[in-house]
Amino acid sequence: MSRAVRYPRLLPLVVVRSADWAGPVREAARQVLHETLDADSAVRVAPLLLRVGRRERGAFGTELLGRVLRGAPGEHVTLLFADHDRNVRRFAYRLAVDGGLLGPAELARAAVGDPDSVVQDVCATAALSALGGEEGAYEKDVYEEVLSALLSARNPRTRSAGVTGLRRAGRPERAEPYLTDGSGLVRACARYVVRQHGVDPADWYRRRCATADTPGATAGATPGPPPGAVIGLAECGDRADAELLRPLLTHPDARVRARAVAGLRTLDCVDPRRIRPLLDDPSAHVVREAVTALLPGAADLPSDWLAERTGPGHPRHVRLGAFRLLDASGGIAALRAAVALLEDQEVKLRTWAGQSVQRWHPSPDLWGGDCEEVGELLDRSRHLFSDYVLSRRKWEAGLRG
């Protein structure tokens, strides 16, 4: 172990041995590490120190790394911001925040630019905390740079931090456009902020959903409310607002139709007669929302109507949605549809069909006249079962194996 002092390339080995199971080896390695680790070498072995630090006896290296870097010039910490290991970046940004190495604008840019969600949260929170609640603590352009960066972030959590920061900065009116954001988290934060400004978000959404044109729409744009306003109304409105959402089920914009379905489901105002036609919608997003809304009452849907839509003449998303509803409804109709799809050209549909057959069990109301068909269907899917399981399924259906 003493040779590691003279040969710096052995330092990674010392790091590993500092968490060794053998006490004498571990203590000797820690002593060498304590004597030799400086700021430059700490930056080189930081990824290994943090990785070893996750071991049962590895906390010593992580603590030593923190002590060394806290006493080093700030550029040693900033070198770790570009490391490919996200754990290293998390460690470095926490050190930078604790040590005040970055200003609010730098923290905001880091929150927007780093792909790791933990780094984004740490930096966004620190940026807003550094600004404080009074604009006088920093120049006006610093406030604007921080808020503009956070509000433009692609990550919803970072964007929501920016929206919340508008209230602390005394600019709640700027939160209104984010009431229609694509993220539910951002919409919720925007509703909180505008309420502090005396705006009722439910009434704001109602006006947008009742209007004929999107506010600020450009020429040639599809008329109607923004999709975010549709689901936003459902998130903070009441069941009476379903009257505003139902006409939007036939809106020309697929995003609005999908949000209308999701909104009616949120309000618990799903009318299967209105939602059923959307199973044939050209938009896969709309069909997925319609299927989710219809699933609780799948057993009441006409099985022949669903089975017809699993055929090859329909678009892939329609076939998948119809089969999902058939599978949820159970009974012989589900088994019949699944067996028919076992050799389908669509891989996903074929896989779902096989899984559906394997978990199928006869329902208590299975008619005696259906037993013979059940036996035939199970025989056609014999390759999915062992002999014992197949005979068990037939026995459950009132057939002899």
C-alpha positions in Angstrom: 0.0 0.0 0.0 2.9 2.4 0.7 3.9 2.2 -3.0 0.7 4.0 -4.0 2.2 7.2 -2.6 5.0 7.1 -5.1 2.9 5.8 -8.0 -0.2 8.0 -8.6 -1.6 5.5 -11.1 -2.2 3.2 -8.2 -4.6 5.7 -6.6 -7.8 4.0 -8.1 -6.7 0.7 -6.4 -6.3 2.6 -3.1 -9.9 3.9 -3.6 -11.3 0.4 -4.1 -9.3 -0.9 -1.1 -10.6 1.9 1.2 -13.9 -0.1 1.2 -12.3 -3.5 1.6 -13.9 -6.1 3.8 -10.6 -6.6 5.7 -10.1 -4.0 8.5 -6.3 -3.7 8.3 -6.4 -3.3 4.5 -9.2 -0.9 4.7 -7.6 1.3 7.3 -4.2 1.3 5.5 -5.9 2.4 2.2 -7.8 5.2 4.0 -4.7 6.5 5.5 -2.9 6.6 2.2 -6.0 8.2 0.5 -6.2 10.8 3.3 -2.5 11.7 2.8 -2.3 11.7 -1.0 -5.7 13.0 -2.3 -5.5 16.6 -3.4 -7.9 18.7 -5.6 -6.4 17.6 -8.9 -6.4 13.9 -8.1 -9.9 14.2 -6.5 -11.3 15.4 -9.8 -9.7 12.4 -11.6 -11.0 9.7 -9.3 -14.3 11.4 -8.3 -16.4 8.9 -10.4 -14.7 5.9 -8.8 -15.0 7.4 -5.3 -18.7 8.0 -5.7 -19.3 4.5 -7.1 -17.3 2.9 -4.3 -19.2 5.2 -1.9 -22.4 3.2 -2.5 -20.8 0.1 -0.9 -21.4 -0.8 2.7 -18.0 0.6 3.8 -17.5 3.2 1.1 -18.8 6.4 2.8 -15.2 7.4 3.8 -14.2 8.1 0.2 -17.3 10.2 -0.5 -16.9 12.3 2.6 -13.2 12.8 1.9 -13.9 13.9 -1.7 -16.4 16.5 -0.4 -13.9 17.9 2.1 -11.1 18.1 -0.5 -13.2 19.9 -3.1 -14.8 22.3 -0.6 -11.3 23.5 0.2 -10.2 23.7 -3.4 -10.7 26.5 -5.9 -14.1 26.6 -7.6 -12.9 25.6 -11.0 -12.1 22.1 -9.7 -15.8 21.6 -8.9 -17.0 23.1 -12.2 -14.8 20.6 -14.1 -17.2 17.9 -12.9 -20.2 19.5 -14.4 -19.4 18.0 -17.8 -18.8 14.5 -16.5 -20.8 11.8 -18.3 -21.7 10.1 -15.0 -24.9 11.7 -13.6 -23.9 10.9 -10.0 -20.8 12.9 -10.4 -22.7 15.9 -11.8 -25.3 15.6 -9.0 -22.5 15.6 -6.4 -20.7 18.6 -8.1 -23.8 20.7 -8.4 -24.8 20.1 -4.8 -21.3 21.2 -3.7 -21.5 24.3 -6.0 -24.9 25.2 -4.5 -23.7 24.7 -0.9 -20.6 26.7 -1.6 -22.3 29.5 -3.5 -20.1 28.9 -6.6 -22.8 29.7 -9.1 -25.1 32.7 -9.5 -28.9 32.4 -10.1 -28.5 32.8 -13.9 -25.9 30.1 -14.1 -28.0 27.8 -12.0 -31.0 28.4 -14.2 -29.0 27.6 -17.3 -27.7 24.4 -15.7 -31.3 23.4 -14.8 -32.3 23.8 -18.4 -29.2 22.3 -20.0 -28.5 19.2 -17.9 -30.4 16.0 -18.9 -30.6 14.6 -15.4 -33.9 15.3 -13.5 -32.1 15.5 -10.1 -29.6 18.1 -11.3 -32.5 20.0 -12.8 -34.4 20.1 -9.5 -31.3 21.0 -7.5 -30.4 23.9 -9.8 -33.8 25.2 -10.4 -34.6 25.3 -6.7 -31.3 26.9 -5.9 -31.8 29.5 -8.6 -35.1 30.6 -7.2 -33.9 30.5 -3.6 -31.0 32.7 -4.6 -33.3 35.3 -6.2 -35.4 35.4 -3.0 -38.8 37.1 -2.9 -37.7 40.7 -3.6 -36.5 41.8 -7.0 -34.3 44.4 -5.4 -31.8 41.8 -4.3 -30.6 41.4 -7.9 -30.8 43.4 -11.1 -34.0 43.2 -13.1 -32.2 41.6 -16.0 -31.0 38.8 -13.7 -34.6 38.0 -12.7 -35.6 38.1 -16.3 -32.8 35.8 -17.4 -33.5 33.2 -14.6 -37.3 33.1 -15.2 -37.0 33.1 -19.0 -34.6 30.2 -18.8 -36.7 28.1 -16.5 -39.9 28.9 -18.3 -38.4 27.8 -21.6 -37.2 24.4 -20.3 -38.4 21.2 -22.0 -38.6 19.3 -18.7 -42.0 20.0 -17.0 -40.5 20.0 -13.5 -38.1 22.8 -14.4 -40.8 24.7 -16.2 -43.1 24.4 -13.3 -40.4 25.8 -11.0 -40.2 28.8 -13.3 -44.0 29.3 -13.2 -43.9 29.1 -9.4 -41.1 31.6 -9.4 -43.4 34.2 -11.2 -45.4 34.5 -8.0 -42.2 35.1 -5.9 -41.1 37.7 -8.4 -44.4 39.5 -8.2 -45.3 38.7 -11.8 -48.3 36.3 -11.6 -49.9 37.7 -14.8 -47.2 36.0 -16.8 -48.4 32.6 -15.6 -51.7 32.7 -17.6 -50.2 31.3 -20.8 -49.1 28.2 -18.8 -52.6 27.4 -17.8 -52.8 25.5 -21.2 -49.3 23.9 -20.9 -49.0 20.3 -22.1 -47.9 19.2 -18.6 -50.4 18.7 -15.8 -47.8 19.7 -13.3 -47.1 23.0 -15.0 -50.9 23.7 -15.4 -51.4 23.0 -11.6 -48.6 25.5 -10.7 -50.0 28.1 -13.1 -53.5 27.7 -11.5 -51.9 28.3 -8.1 -50.1 31.4 -9.2 -53.0 33.1 -11.0 -55.3 32.4 -8.0 -52.9 34.7 -6.0 -53.6 37.3 -8.6 -57.4 37.1 -8.2 -58.0 35.0 -11.3 -60.4 32.0 -11.1 -58.8 29.4 -13.4 -62.0 27.5 -13.8 -63.7 30.6 -15.3 -60.6 31.3 -17.4 -60.8 27.8 -18.8 -64.6 28.0 -19.4 -64.1 31.1 -21.5 -61.4 29.4 -23.6 -63.5 26.3 -24.1 -66.6 28.2 -25.1 -64.9 30.5 -27.6 -64.9 29.8 -31.3 -61.3 30.7 -31.9 -58.0 30.1 -30.1 -56.8 33.3 -28.6 -53.9 34.6 -30.6 -54.3 32.1 -33.3 -52.6 32.8 -36.6 -54.4 32.9 -40.0 -55.3 29.4 -41.2 -55.1 27.9 -37.7 -57.7 25.4 -36.6 -60.5 27.2 -34.6 -61.2 26.1 -31.1 -59.7 26.1 -27.6 -56.1 25.1 -26.9 -55.9 21.4 -26.0 -54.5 22.3 -22.6 -57.5 24.4 -21.8 -59.8 21.4 -22.4 -58.1 19.1 -19.9 -57.4 22.1 -17.6 -61.1 22.7 -17.2 -61.7 19.1 -16.2 -58.9 19.3 -13.6 -60.4 22.2 -11.7 -64.0 22.4 -12.9 -67.1 20.4 -11.9 -69.4 17.9 -13.5 -71.5 20.7 -15.0 -68.5 21.6 -17.2 -69.1 18.4 -19.2 -71.5 20.3 -21.3 -68.7 22.4 -22.6 -66.5 19.4 -23.3 -69.0 17.1 -25.1 -69.2 19.3 -28.3 -65.4 19.1 -28.5 -65.6 15.3 -29.1 -66.1 16.1 -32.8 -63.6 18.9 -33.0 -61.3 18.9 -36.2 -58.2 19.0 -34.0 -57.3 15.5 -32.8 -55.5 16.9 -29.8 -58.7 18.7 -28.7 -60.8 15.5 -29.2 -58.3 13.5 -27.1 -58.3 16.0 -24.3 -62.1 16.2 -24.4 -62.3 12.5 -23.8 -59.8 12.6 -21.1 -61.6 15.5 -19.5 -64.9 13.8 -19.5 -63.3 10.8 -17.9 -61.7 13.0 -15.2 -65.1 14.5 -14.5 -66.7 11.0 -14.4 -69.1 12.0 -17.1 -68.4 9.4 -19.8 -71.3 8.6 -22.0 -70.4 5.4 -23.9 -72.9 6.3 -26.7 -70.8 9.5 -27.4 -67.4 7.9 -26.9 -68.0 4.7 -28.9 -67.7 6.4 -32.3 -64.3 7.6 -31.4 -63.0 4.1 -31.6 -62.9 4.6 -35.4 -61.0 7.9 -35.1 -58.1 8.3 -37.4 -55.9 9.5 -34.5 -54.3 6.8 -32.4 -54.1 9.2 -29.5 -57.9 9.8 -29.6 -58.5 6.0 -29.8 -56.3 5.3 -26.8 -58.2 7.9 -24.7 -61.5 6.5 -25.9 -60.5 2.9 -25.0 -59.4 4.1 -21.5 -62.7 5.8 -21.0 -64.7 2.8 -22.2 -62.8 0.1 -20.2 -64.9 0.3 -17.0 -68.0 -0.6 -19.0 -66.4 -2.9 -21.6 -68.7 -5.8 -20.7 -71.7 -3.7 -21.9 -70.3 -2.9 -25.3 -71.6 -5.0 -28.3 -69.0 -7.8 -28.8 -69.8 -8.2 -32.5 -69.2 -4.5 -33.1 -65.8 -4.8 -31.3 -64.8 -8.0 -33.0 -65.5 -6.6 -36.4 -63.0 -3.8 -35.7 -60.2 -6.3 -34.9 -60.2 -7.4 -38.5 -57.4 -6.6 -40.9 -59.4 -4.1 -42.8 -59.1 -1.5 -40.0 -56.1 0.6 -39.0 -53.7 -0.8 -36.5 -54.6 1.5 -33.6 -58.3 0.7 -34.1 -57.7 -3.0 -34.0 -55.5 -2.8 -30.9 -58.1 -0.7 -29.1 -61.0 -2.9 -30.1 -59.2 -6.0 -28.9 -58.2 -4.4 -25.6 -61.9 -3.7 -24.9 -62.9 -7.3 -26.0 -60.2 -8.7 -23.7 -61.5 -6.7 -20.8 -65.1 -7.8 -21.4 -64.2 -11.5 -21.1 -66.5 -14.3 -22.0 -66.5 -16.4 -25.1 -66.4 -13.3 -27.3 -62.9 -12.5 -25.9 -61.7 -16.0 -26.5 -63.1 -16.2 -30.0 -61.4 -12.9 -31.0 -58.1 -13.8 -29.4 -57.9 -17.2 -31.1 -58.7 -15.6 -34.4 -55.7 -13.3 -34.0 -53.1 -15.9 -33.0 -51.6 -15.9 -36.5 -52.2 -12.3 -37.3 -49.5 -10.4 -39.2 -49.4 -7.7 -36.6 -46.9 -8.8 -34.0 -48.2 -6.8 -31.1 -51.8 -7.9 -31.7 -50.6 -11.5 -32.1 -48.7 -11.3 -28.8 -51.7 -9.8 -26.9 -54.0 -12.5 -28.3 -51.7 -15.3 -27.0 -51.6 -13.7 -23.6 -55.3 -13.3 -23.6 -55.9 -16.9 -24.4 -53.5 -18.1 -21.7 -55.3 -16.1 -18.9 -58.8 -16.8 -20.2 -61.2 -18.6 -17.8 -64.9 -19.4 -18.5 -67.4 -17.1 -16.9 -70.1 -18.4 -14.5 -72.8 -17.5 -17.1 -71.3 -19.7 -19.9 -74.1 -21.3 -21.7 -74.1 -25.0 -22.3 -74.4 -24.5 -26.0 -71.2 -22.5 -26.0 -69.2 -25.3 -24.4 -68.5 -27.1 -27.6 -67.2 -23.9 -29.3 -65.0 -23.3 -26.2 -63.5 -26.7 -26.6 -62.8 -26.1 -30.3 -61.2 -22.7 -29.6 -59.0 -24.2 -26.8 -57.9 -27.0 -29.1 -56.9 -24.5 -31.8 -54.7 -22.8 -29.2 -53.3 -26.0 -27.7 -49.7 -24.9 -28.4 -50.1 -22.2 -25.7 -50.8 -24.7 -22.9 -49.4 -27.8 -21.3 -51.6 -30.8 -21.4 -52.6 -30.4 -17.8 -53.5 -26.7 -18.1 -55.5 -27.4 -21.2 -57.5 -30.2 -19.6 -58.1 -27.9 -16.6 -59.5 -25.1 -18.8 -61.8 -27.6 -20.5 -62.9 -29.0 -17.1 -63.7 -25.4 -15.9 -65.9 -25.0 -19.0 -67.8 -28.3 -18.3 -65.9 -30.3 -20.8 -63.9 -33.5 -20.5 -60.1 -33.0 -21.2 
